[in-house]
């Protein structure tokens, strides 16, 4: 590729999708979606099981064909220019099939050898925070450390774009937060990340932008703070009072099962000022007082009308798990996706 072609590929969005469509028999998995992911951003794709997110991602990766629409990933059409594309992307699926008896450094070095311009092994290990474990065998790593190694494998080829498929499924809270920090550091390196997740707090913490897919369509897209007009939704006031104390009639409601009174005022500032002013005048404690705006999960459930849950079985994935190799795909890692 000449210098001018390299310059063209370097410009524009990392991912551009227009009118993407895919069917399996009579089932329309993806029904004409548009999607843009800017370079250097973390983009989260959310959706209930069977919504079409896995099909969409596998088309972007070049491991599933499309029926219609246009797709550009780092300037390439993954259906026609897969060989050029795959050395520039990394893929992290939910589970991996790496050799459990290799050390961390041996594992990263093996995958780095599949690429024409890999990142130095020690640098990759440092980026994911596994310096102290570089000589430890894979089977001795904790779940969180193994996930860091998954990311290290995806980084071995120094890709510009990473696909992360539910990267913290099954993690305990501590391991999840460790993984989150690794993912956030990727954006600091200038990498673009497309993340699929069932965890709303994960999307809110990590993503610059979020898209919700339902029944094969993008039903909302925006920042985690504004998606679905979340920033304009009415907030709730919750508080608890001791028995026998009654606030002004327009600031009370029957307590819920947890003993907390909940209000949804038209004017939050005025209602909160009046409630706290009354409590100060009457020397009353408003225990458990909180102001709650609709969470990302609230918006998600409203948009999809289908809460996230255990996966359904979709079409078999043909995706190369772990990372896209540069030339002849000498190794395939066992993995799984959720639909």
Order of alpha helices (4+ residues) and beta strands (2+ residues): alpha-beta-beta-beta-alpha-beta-alpha-beta-alpha-alpha-alpha-beta-alpha-beta-alpha-beta-beta-beta-beta-alpha-beta-alpha
